[in-house]
Amino acid sequence: MTVQSSSSVQQQVAGRVLSVPVQSALYIALCSLTLWTIYFTTYPAIHDTTHSLRHHTAMVGCH
C-alpha cells in the first residue's frame, strides 16, 4: 500500500469539486432553492410582489 502526500489528495479533491458536472449540479440546486423560496414565501413584501407571477407561471395556489 502506498501513502499519498496531503497535497496530492488535496489536488484530487479540488479536481473533483471544481469539475463542470459538480459546478452545474450546485448551480441548479442553488437556482431551484431560490425559486422555491420566492414562490412559497409568506413574507408579505415578497409575497405581494410576486403574487401574480406565482399564479401565472407555476399555477401555485397561495390562499
Secondary structure, DSSP 8 states (H G I E B T S, - for coil): -----HHHHHHHHHHHHTSHHHHHHHHHHHHHHHHHHHHH---HHHHHHTHHHHHHHS-----
